[in-house]
Amino acid sequence: MSYPNGGVVGNSPLPERISRLYELANNLWWSWHEEARQLFRSLDYALWRTSGHNPVRQLLSLAPDKLQAAASDPAFLELYDSVMRQFDTDMSSEKTWFSQIHPARLSGPVAYFSAEFAIHGSLPIYAGGLGVLAGDICKEASDMGLPLSAVGFMYPQGYFVQRISADGRQQEVYTQLDFKDAPISPCPWPAGCGPLISVPLPDRELFLATWLVRVGRVNLYLLDTNVEENLPQDRMLSARLYTPDPEQRILQMIALGICGVRVLRTLGINPAVWHANEDYTSFMMLENIREEMLKGVSFDQAIGAVRASTVFTTHTPVPAGVTIFPVYLLDRYFRNFWESLKIDRRAFLRLGQYAGLESDQFNMTALALRLAGRSNAVSRLHGQVARRMWQVLWPERREEDVPISHVTNGIHLPSWQAPEMLVLCQRYLGPPLSEKQDDPEYWACIADIPDEEFWELRQTMKTRLIRSIQERAQQRWIEDGVSTQQILAMGALLDPYALTIAFSRRFAEYKRPGLILSDVERLKRIVSNPSRPVQIVFAGKSHPADMPSKELVSQVYQVATDRQFQGRIAFVEDYDMHLARDMVRGTDVWLNVPRRLQEASGTSGMKAAINGVLHLSVRDGWWDEAYGGTNGFAINGSRSRTREEEDRADADALYKLLEETLVPLYYDRDRKGVPHRWISIAKESIRSISPVYCSRRMLKEYTERVYSSALSRGTK
């Protein structure tokens, strides 16, 4: 396959008139531009759906006569020309935010390292929110013209496909990604370089291939250990995300951090800023120290130089969430590192140790915090938690002076706001939204949208969601012959009229997916009211090794099969980006009930809020700073010391909010069936949240406050 000139699909060339389709398909720019998606949909809508909205796979499957017909269709060609003009403009324009506002701010690109990237479902190399954030940063960097090179792993088995058995047990199904069906290509090495990068291990060499993913202007480089030069066990290192085995994890982190730096150097990319997204990427900093010391400077001088250009973002608000390795693994894999550079072992290990940590342990977050010149949490509240949590590294400082700031997360608005909502907003707010999305004054006109028009769109999106859920259930019945009971539990009886609450996120104990189910009889009365019905849709995966969380999935699924709930509790399998988009656009209420101070930020509620979905959450993470009293609902339960007391108080507060406020408000309609008071809150949600919690604001803040500071500060 080649492109762009006379693009080839399989063994057949694309018609000359539309020869750049494959070039477009292989740049994920199309994934956040509705007109580009419409272009591929119009080629063959049925094939677009069955291909998983993946234009690379779609083009491989298209019959030549379909392509020839498109190449002679005036309507298709008009759309094709329009999309390609926009694509070329976006790829080459010099009038970007960064070039106009900060043309001399950085001497090179930002190198952004992350263990996962969620850009589109056609490239399933993500597990959850960390990957979605990384993907949104890549897209926003492209939109803003911020020079950024991203580095991650090419996981050929991705995370996993989730299936729920008849008895409610999560089953993990792993499938191999066919690279020819995905928007990836081999890395274009400079002459005489590549195709493999290596790192020496104590008893062998570890080799990695590099794949390129184009995300608009941004290049994402993905490392892959599945090459013939590696031993069988090493070939599987990059197969799956987040292996529980500590030795495999440290090897993954060595490969990502150390080889990631070497890939950029080999490509001739010299970053001005190195940004580590969570501690999984921290070995990047050690490789940069090694490079500095090869220049003849001391260990301390090398650390100072690395700090001057390094940024670290922590997403973990609890000690149990950080990566800790036994020291024997550091001895095994880094002895050559400190011996070759004549570094004292004790001095090296002190980078990941501190008072209170066992002497045979090494903390990766501590390493990152010590080697980064700027560190930040991902919400205001998380910043307070992180400073308290890591004051142990700076015992001489007051808690408020611990050098961890915060940049609250944001979401890529063009990716998550429904195209119809975008059109509606632009009709009353005026174009171009893309240039003013982080301007609060721009969003003030949201109140001018007629309630009837707003409500009609909200109902359309909910109907689309429910139809999508029911189609998933139908497909499972067709393909696997699952029982009627399972089909009902998957949402076959969901009603577009009923107030719909979503709990959709990774299943983990601290997120408390079962909180709303804690008083079954009370919940039955709420959902089964014939004049004011309520339905709850659950979706989410548990980590394969997290048995308590997998039990939570089972508990929720068992409730979904209970006839007394009348089919109004559903668990939708295999939560992915495609389902997430439907969920954040189509539900009425987004439920978020983590234990307080255990949600660093959370972004799913932001995605729902910009679509007019009301956020119902405890005041944790981003919602603690976003809640204004009129833009959603806060669950004000208990600040009790015990978990049991907190759960009981929060569950009671949640039920009261549903019984006394949300349900009556939703069904308070005029004679046309329009709930004006409900819509007022939904509009305020869009108005107050869209400009502040978008990735445009977030990346501007990183650029102007964090990246610039990283360049100007050498030490903490």
C-alpha positions in Angstrom: 0.0 0.0 0.0 1.3 3.4 -0.8 0.1 7.0 -1.0 -0.4 9.8 -1.7 0.2 9.7 -5.4 -2.1 7.1 -7.1 -3.0 5.6 -3.8 -3.2 1.8 -3.7 -5.7 -0.3 -1.8 -4.9 -4.0 -1.7 -3.8 -4.8 -5.3 -6.0 -2.2 -6.9 -5.1 1.4 -7.4 -7.6 4.1 -6.3 -9.1 6.0 -9.1 -6.8 9.0 -9.9 -9.6 11.5 -9.2 -9.9 10.3 -5.5 -6.4 9.0 -5.1 -5.8 10.7 -1.8 -8.4 8.8 0.1 -5.9 6.4 1.5 -3.7 9.3 2.6 -6.7 10.7 4.4 -7.7 7.4 6.0 -4.2 7.0 7.4 -4.2 10.3 9.2 -6.5 10.2 12.2 -7.4 13.8 11.5 -10.6 12.5 10.0 -11.7 11.1 13.4 -12.5 14.6 14.7 -13.7 16.2 11.5 -17.4 15.4 10.8 -17.2 16.3 7.1 -14.3 13.8 6.7 -16.2 11.1 8.4 -19.2 11.9 6.2 -17.0 11.4 3.2 -16.2 7.8 4.2 -19.7 7.1 5.3 -21.0 8.1 1.9 -18.7 5.6 0.1 -20.7 2.7 1.6 -22.6 3.3 4.8 -23.1 -0.4 5.6 -19.5 -1.2 5.1 -18.5 1.9 7.2 -20.5 0.4 10.1 -19.3 -3.2 9.8 -15.7 -2.0 9.5 -16.0 -0.3 12.9 -15.9 3.2 11.4 -12.4 2.4 10.3 -11.7 3.9 6.8 -8.5 1.9 6.3 -10.4 -1.4 6.6 -13.3 0.1 4.7 -11.2 1.0 1.7 -9.6 -2.5 1.7 -13.0 -4.1 1.5 -14.6 -1.7 -1.1 -15.4 -3.2 -4.5 -13.6 -1.4 -7.3 -16.9 -0.5 -9.0 -17.9 1.4 -5.8 -14.8 3.4 -6.0 -15.2 4.1 -9.7 -18.8 5.2 -9.0 -17.6 7.6 -6.3 -14.9 9.0 -8.6 -17.6 10.0 -11.1 -20.3 11.2 -8.7 -20.4 15.0 -8.6 -21.9 15.1 -5.1 -19.1 12.9 -3.7 -16.4 14.8 -5.6 -17.7 18.1 -4.2 -17.5 16.7 -0.7 -14.1 15.1 -1.4 -12.6 18.3 -2.7 -14.0 20.2 0.3 -12.5 17.8 2.8 -9.1 17.7 1.1 -8.9 21.5 1.0 -9.6 21.6 4.8 -7.1 18.8 5.4 -4.4 20.5 3.4 -5.1 23.8 5.1 -4.9 22.2 8.6 -1.7 20.3 7.8 0.2 23.3 6.3 -1.3 26.5 7.8 1.2 28.8 9.5 -1.6 30.8 11.1 -2.0 28.6 14.2 -2.5 29.7 17.8 1.1 28.6 18.7 2.8 30.2 15.7 1.0 33.5 16.1 1.1 33.8 19.9 4.4 32.0 20.8 6.5 31.7 17.7 9.8 31.6 19.6 8.6 30.0 22.8 10.2 26.5 22.2 13.5 25.6 20.6 12.1 22.2 19.6 9.0 20.1 20.0 7.4 18.8 23.1 8.1 15.0 23.5 5.0 13.5 25.1 5.4 10.0 26.6 2.4 8.0 27.7 1.7 4.3 28.2 -1.5 4.5 26.2 -3.2 6.7 23.6 -6.9 6.6 22.8 -7.4 8.4 19.6 -10.0 6.3 17.8 -11.5 2.8 18.2 -9.7 1.7 15.0 -6.5 1.7 17.1 -7.4 0.0 20.4 -4.2 0.7 22.3 -5.8 2.2 25.4 -7.5 1.0 28.7 -9.2 4.2 30.0 -9.0 7.8 30.9 -5.2 8.1 30.9 -5.2 7.1 27.2 -8.1 9.3 26.3 -6.4 12.3 27.9 -3.2 11.5 25.9 -5.2 11.2 22.7 -7.0 14.4 23.3 -3.7 16.2 23.9 -2.4 15.0 20.5 -5.5 16.2 18.7 -5.5 19.6 20.4 -1.7 20.0 19.8 -2.5 19.5 16.1 -5.3 22.0 16.1 -3.3 24.6 17.9 -0.1 24.0 15.9 1.9 23.1 19.1 4.9 21.1 17.9 4.6 17.8 19.7 6.0 14.3 19.1 4.3 11.6 21.1 5.8 8.2 22.1 3.9 5.1 23.3 3.5 1.4 22.8 2.0 -0.5 19.9 -0.1 -3.1 21.7 -1.1 -5.6 19.0 -3.5 -7.3 21.4 -4.8 -4.0 22.8 -6.6 -4.2 26.1 -9.3 -6.8 25.7 -12.8 -7.4 24.4 -15.2 -7.8 27.3 -17.8 -10.5 27.4 -20.2 -11.3 30.3 -21.1 -14.9 30.8 -24.6 -16.1 31.7 -23.6 -16.1 35.4 -22.3 -12.5 35.2 -18.6 -13.2 35.1 -16.3 -10.9 33.0 -14.4 -12.8 30.4 -11.5 -11.3 28.6 -11.1 -12.0 24.9 -7.8 -10.9 23.2 -7.7 -10.4 19.5 -4.6 -9.7 17.4 -4.7 -6.3 15.6 -4.1 -6.7 11.9 -1.7 -3.9 11.1 -2.8 -3.6 7.5 -6.3 -2.7 8.7 -5.2 0.0 11.1 -4.2 3.7 10.4 -0.5 2.9 11.1 2.6 2.7 9.0 6.3 1.7 9.5 8.4 4.6 10.8 10.1 6.5 8.0 13.7 6.4 9.2 16.3 8.7 7.8 18.7 7.2 5.4 21.1 4.8 7.1 18.9 4.5 10.2 16.5 1.9 11.6 14.5 -0.1 11.4 15.3 -1.4 14.9 16.2 0.4 18.1 17.8 -1.5 20.9 18.6 -1.4 24.6 21.1 -3.7 26.3 19.8 -6.0 29.1 22.1 -7.9 31.4 22.0 -11.1 29.4 20.7 -10.0 26.0 19.7 -7.1 23.7 16.1 -6.0 23.5 15.0 -4.8 20.0 12.1 -2.6 19.2 10.4 -1.7 15.9 8.7 1.6 15.6 5.3 2.4 14.0 4.0 5.8 13.0 0.5 7.1 13.6 -0.4 10.4 12.1 -2.7 12.5 14.3 -3.2 15.6 12.2 0.0 17.5 12.5 1.3 15.3 15.3 3.3 12.2 14.9 2.8 9.4 17.4 5.6 6.8 17.5 4.6 3.4 18.8 7.2 0.9 20.0 6.8 -2.8 19.3 8.9 -5.7 20.7 7.3 -8.3 18.4 10.3 -8.7 16.1 12.3 -11.8 15.1 15.5 -10.5 16.7 13.9 -10.9 20.2 13.5 -13.9 22.3 9.9 -15.3 22.4 9.2 -13.9 25.9 10.5 -10.5 24.8 8.4 -10.5 21.7 5.3 -10.6 23.9 6.4 -7.7 26.1 4.4 -5.1 24.1 1.4 -7.4 23.4 -0.9 -6.1 26.1 -1.4 -3.1 28.4 -0.5 -3.2 32.0 0.8 -6.7 32.7 0.6 -7.5 36.4 4.0 -9.3 36.4 6.6 -6.9 37.9 9.5 -8.1 35.8 7.5 -7.7 32.6 6.3 -4.3 33.8 9.8 -3.0 34.4 10.9 -4.3 31.0 8.0 -2.5 29.4 8.9 0.7 31.1 12.6 0.3 30.1 11.5 -0.2 26.5 9.1 2.8 26.5 11.3 5.2 28.4 14.8 4.4 27.2 14.1 3.2 23.7 11.5 6.0 23.3 14.3 8.6 23.7 16.5 6.7 21.4 13.8 6.6 18.7 13.4 10.4 18.8 17.2 10.9 18.7 17.6 8.6 15.7 14.8 10.4 13.9 16.7 13.7 14.4 14.0 15.0 16.8 15.5 17.1 19.6 12.8 18.1 22.0 12.8 21.3 24.0 10.5 19.8 26.6 10.1 16.2 27.8 6.7 15.5 29.2 6.1 12.2 31.1 2.4 11.3 31.5 2.4 9.2 34.7 5.2 7.2 36.2 5.1 4.5 33.6 7.3 6.7 31.4 9.8 7.8 34.0 12.8 5.9 32.7 12.8 8.5 29.9 14.5 10.8 32.4 17.2 8.3 33.2 18.1 7.9 29.5 18.4 11.7 29.3 20.7 11.7 32.3 22.8 9.1 30.7 23.1 11.3 27.5 24.1 14.3 29.6 26.8 12.4 31.5 28.3 11.2 28.2 29.1 14.9 27.7 31.4 14.7 30.6 29.3 16.3 33.3 28.7 15.0 36.8 25.7 13.0 38.0 24.3 16.0 39.8 24.9 18.3 36.9 23.2 15.8 34.6 20.2 15.7 36.9 20.0 19.5 36.9 20.1 19.6 33.1 17.3 17.0 32.8 15.2 18.8 35.4 15.4 22.0 33.3 13.5 20.5 30.4 11.3 17.8 32.0 7.6 17.9 33.0 5.8 15.2 35.0 2.1 14.8 35.3 0.8 12.6 38.1 -2.7 11.1 37.9 -2.6 9.1 41.1 -4.2 10.4 44.4 -3.6 7.3 46.5 -0.3 5.5 47.4 -1.6 2.2 46.1 -1.8 3.6 42.6 1.9 4.3 42.1 4.4 1.9 40.6 6.8 0.3 43.1 9.4 -2.2 42.1 11.5 -4.5 44.3 15.1 -3.2 44.4 16.4 -6.5 43.1 14.9 -5.7 39.7 16.7 -2.3 39.7 19.9 -4.2 40.6 19.2 -6.6 37.8 18.4 -4.1 35.0 20.2 -0.9 36.0 23.5 -2.1 37.4 25.2 -1.5 34.0 23.6 1.9 34.0 25.2 3.2 37.2 28.4 1.2 36.8 29.1 2.5 33.2 28.5 6.0 34.3 30.4 5.6 37.6 27.4 6.4 39.7 27.1 5.2 43.3 24.4 2.5 43.6 23.1 4.1 46.8 22.8 7.5 45.2 21.0 6.0 42.3 18.5 4.1 44.5 17.8 7.2 46.6 16.1 8.7 43.5 13.2 6.3 44.1 13.3 6.0 47.9 12.3 8.1 50.9 11.6 7.9 54.6 8.9 5.4 55.3 9.4 3.3 52.2 10.7 -0.2 52.7 14.5 -0.3 51.9 13.9 -3.1 49.3 11.5 -1.0 47.3 11.8 1.6 44.6 9.0 4.1 43.9 8.7 5.3 40.2 6.6 8.3 41.1 9.2 9.5 43.5 11.8 9.1 40.8 9.8 11.2 38.4 9.1 13.9 41.0 12.8 14.2 41.8 13.9 14.4 38.2 11.2 16.7 36.7 11.7 20.4 36.9 7.9 20.9 36.9 5.3 18.5 38.3 1.6 18.9 38.2 -1.6 17.2 39.3 -4.7 17.1 37.2 -7.2 19.1 39.2 -7.1 21.7 41.9 -8.2 19.3 44.5 -5.8 16.6 43.3 -3.0 19.2 43.6 -3.8 19.5 47.3 -3.9 15.8 47.7 -0.7 15.3 45.8 1.2 17.9 47.9 0.1 16.2 51.1 0.9 12.8 49.7 4.4 13.7 48.5 5.5 16.1 51.2 7.7 13.2 52.4 10.1 14.0 49.5 10.5 17.6 50.8 10.2 17.3 54.6 11.7 20.7 55.1 8.9 22.4 53.3 5.3 23.2 54.3 2.7 21.2 52.6 1.5 24.1 50.5 5.1 24.7 49.3 5.6 21.2 47.9 6.5 21.8 44.2 3.5 20.1 42.6 1.1 22.5 40.8 -2.0 21.5 39.0 -3.4 21.8 35.5 -7.0 20.6 35.5 -7.6 18.1 32.7 -9.7 19.0 29.7 -11.4 17.2 26.8 -11.0 17.7 23.0 -14.3 19.3 22.3 -14.5 18.5 18.5 -14.1 14.8 19.4 -16.7 14.5 22.1 -19.4 17.1 21.4 -22.1 15.6 19.1 -21.9 17.1 15.6 -25.6 18.1 15.8 -25.0 19.9 19.1 -22.0 21.6 17.5 -24.2 22.8 14.6 -26.9 23.9 17.0 -24.4 25.9 19.1 -22.9 27.5 16.0 -26.3 28.5 14.7 -26.9 30.7 17.8 -23.3 31.4 19.0 -21.9 32.0 15.5 -18.9 30.4 13.9 -16.1 29.6 14.2 -16.4 27.6 17.4 -12.9 26.1 16.9 -11.2 29.4 17.5 -13.3 30.5 20.4 -14.1 27.3 22.3 -12.2 28.4 25.4 -13.7 31.9 25.5 -16.4 32.0 28.2 -18.1 35.1 26.6 -18.6 33.1 23.4 -20.7 30.6 25.2 -23.1 33.1 26.8 -25.4 32.9 23.8 -26.3 29.3 24.6 -29.3 30.6 26.4 -30.7 31.9 23.1 -31.3 28.4 21.8 -35.0 27.7 21.9 -35.9 25.1 24.5 -38.0 23.1 22.1 -35.2 22.9 19.6 -32.7 22.0 22.3 -34.9 19.3 23.8 -35.7 17.7 20.4 -32.0 17.3 19.8 -31.4 15.8 23.2 -34.2 13.3 22.6 -32.8 12.4 19.2 -29.4 11.6 20.8 -31.0 9.5 23.5 -32.9 7.5 20.9 -29.7 6.9 19.0 -28.0 5.7 22.1 -30.7 3.2 23.0 -30.9 2.0 19.5 -27.1 1.4 19.5 -27.3 -0.5 22.8 -30.2 -2.7 21.5 -28.3 -3.4 18.3 -25.3 -4.6 20.4 -27.6 -6.9 22.3 -29.1 -8.2 19.0 -25.7 -8.8 17.5 -24.6 -10.9 20.5 -27.7 -13.0 20.2 -27.1 -13.5 16.5 -23.4 -14.3 16.8 -23.2 -16.2 20.1 -26.8 -17.4 20.8 -26.9 -15.9 24.3 -30.0 -16.4 26.4 -33.0 -14.2 26.5 -32.1 -13.3 30.1 -28.7 -12.0 28.9 -30.2 -10.0 26.1 -32.5 -8.3 28.5 -29.6 -7.5 30.9 -27.8 -5.9 27.9 -30.5 -3.3 27.5 -33.0 -4.8 25.1 -36.0 -3.2 27.0 -34.5 0.3 27.5 -37.1 3.0 26.8 -36.3 6.3 25.1 -38.9 8.1 27.2 -37.5 7.2 30.6 -35.0 9.3 32.5 -31.7 7.6 31.7 -28.8 7.6 34.1 -25.4 6.3 33.0 -22.6 4.9 35.1 -19.9 4.3 32.5 -16.3 4.1 33.4 -13.6 1.6 34.4 -14.9 -0.6 37.2 -12.9 -0.2 40.3 -13.8 -0.5 44.0 -13.1 3.2 44.8 -15.4 4.3 42.0 -18.3 2.5 43.8 -20.4 1.3 40.9 -22.7 -0.5 43.3 -23.5 2.6 45.4 -26.8 3.2 43.6 -27.7 -0.4 44.1 -27.1 -0.5 47.8 -30.8 -0.3 48.8 -32.5 -2.5 46.2 -36.0 -2.0 47.4 -35.7 1.8 47.4 -34.2 1.7 44.0 -37.0 -0.5 42.7 -39.5 2.1 43.8 -37.6 4.8 42.0 -37.1 3.0 38.6 -40.5 1.2 38.4 -42.8 4.3 38.9 -45.1 3.9 35.8 -45.6 7.7 35.4 -42.0 8.7 36.1 -39.8 5.8 35.0 -36.0 5.8 35.5 -33.5 3.5 33.9 -29.8 3.0 34.7 -27.2 1.9 32.1 -23.9 0.5 33.4 -20.8 0.0 31.2 -17.1 -0.5 32.0 -14.3 -3.0 32.3 -12.4 -4.4 35.2 -8.7 -5.0 35.1 -8.2 -8.7 34.4 -6.2 -9.2 37.5 -8.5 -7.1 39.8 -10.7 -9.8 41.2 -12.7 -7.5 43.6 -13.6 -5.2 40.8 -14.6 -8.2 38.6 -17.0 -9.2 41.4 -18.5 -5.7 41.2 -19.3 -6.3 37.5 -20.9 -9.6 38.4 -23.0 -7.9 41.2 -24.3 -5.2 38.8 -25.0 -7.8 36.1 -27.1 -9.9 38.5 -29.2 -6.9 39.4 -29.7 -6.3 35.6 -31.2 -9.8 35.3 -33.7 -9.2 38.2 -37.2 -9.2 36.7 -38.5 -6.8 39.4 -36.4 -4.1 37.8 -38.5 -4.5 34.6 -35.5 -4.3 32.3 -34.6 -0.8 33.5 -31.1 -1.8 34.8 -28.7 -2.7 32.0 -25.1 -3.6 31.7 -23.6 -3.0 28.3 -20.6 -5.1 27.4 -17.2 -4.0 26.1 -17.2 -0.3 26.9 -15.0 1.4 24.2 -14.6 4.8 22.6 -17.5 4.3 20.1 -19.9 3.4 22.9 -18.5 6.2 25.1 -19.4 8.7 22.4 -23.0 7.5 22.3 -23.2 7.4 26.1 -21.9 10.9 26.8 -24.2 12.3 24.2 -27.4 10.3 24.7 -27.9 9.9 28.5 -29.8 12.3 30.7 -27.7 12.1 33.8 -24.0 11.2 34.2 -23.4 9.5 37.6 -20.0 9.7 39.3 -19.6 8.5 42.9 -15.9 7.8 43.7 -14.7 7.8 47.3 -13.7 11.4 48.0 -10.1 12.3 47.3 -9.6 9.2 45.2 -10.6 10.6 41.8 -7.6 12.7 40.6 -9.7 14.4 37.9 -12.0 12.3 35.7 -13.0 13.6 32.3 -16.0 11.5 31.3 -18.4 13.9 33.0 -16.9 16.8 31.1 -17.7 15.0 27.8 -21.3 14.5 29.0 -21.7 18.1 30.2 -20.8 19.7 26.9 -23.7 17.7 25.3 -26.3 18.9 27.8 -26.1 15.8 30.0 -26.5 16.7 33.7 -23.6 15.7 35.9 -24.5 14.1 39.2 -21.3 13.5 41.3 -19.6 13.7 44.6 -17.4 16.7 44.8 -14.1 15.1 43.9 -11.6 15.6 41.0 -12.7 18.2 38.5 -16.3 18.5 39.7 -15.1 20.0 43.0 -14.0 23.1 41.1 -16.6 23.0 38.3 -19.8 22.7 40.3 -21.5 26.1 40.6 -24.9 25.1 42.0 -26.8 25.6 38.8 -24.8 23.5 36.3 -25.5 20.0 37.7 -25.8 18.3 41.0 -23.5 17.5 43.9 -23.9 14.6 46.2 -23.3 16.0 49.7 -23.2 12.9 51.8 -20.9 12.3 54.8 -17.3 13.1 55.5 -17.3 10.2 58.0 -14.1 8.4 58.9 -15.2 4.9 58.0 -16.0 3.7 54.5 -19.2 2.0 55.6 -20.5 5.3 57.1 -19.5 7.2 54.0 -21.2 4.7 51.7 -24.4 4.8 53.6 -24.5 8.6 53.8 -23.7 9.0 50.1 -26.2 6.4 49.0 -28.9 8.1 51.1 -28.0 11.5 49.6 -28.0 10.1 46.1 -31.5 8.5 46.6 -32.9 11.7 48.0 -31.6 13.7 45.1 -33.2 11.3 42.7 -36.5 11.1 44.6 -37.0 14.8 45.5 -35.1 16.7 42.8 -33.9 15.0 39.6 -36.9 12.8 38.8 -39.5 15.4 39.5 -37.5 18.0 37.6 -37.1 15.8 34.5 -40.9 15.1 34.3 -42.0 18.6 35.0 -43.1 19.4 31.4 -45.2 22.0 29.7 -48.1 21.0 27.4 -45.6 20.3 24.6 -43.6 17.9 26.8 -40.7 20.3 27.3 -39.0 20.3 30.7 -37.9 24.0 30.8 -36.2 23.9 34.2 -34.2 20.8 33.3 -33.1 22.4 30.1 -32.0 25.6 31.9 -29.5 23.5 34.0 -28.4 21.6 30.8 -27.7 24.9 29.0 -25.8 26.2 32.0 -23.8 23.0 32.0 -22.7 23.6 28.4 -22.1 27.3 29.0 -20.0 27.0 32.1 -18.1 23.8 31.4 -17.3 23.9 27.7 -14.8 26.8 27.7 -13.1 25.9 31.0 -12.8 22.1 30.7 -11.8 21.8 27.0 -8.3 20.7 26.0 -7.7 24.1 24.3 -7.6 25.7 27.7 -5.6 22.9 29.2 -2.9 22.9 26.5 -2.6 26.7 26.5 -2.0 26.4 30.3 0.6 23.7 29.8 2.3 25.8 27.1 2.3 29.1 28.9 2.7 28.0 32.5 4.3 24.6 32.6 6.4 24.1 29.5 7.9 27.6 29.6 8.7 27.2 33.3 10.3 23.9 32.6 12.7 25.6 30.3 13.5 28.4 32.7 14.0 26.4 35.9 16.8 24.0 36.4 16.1 22.8 39.9 13.3 22.8 42.4 
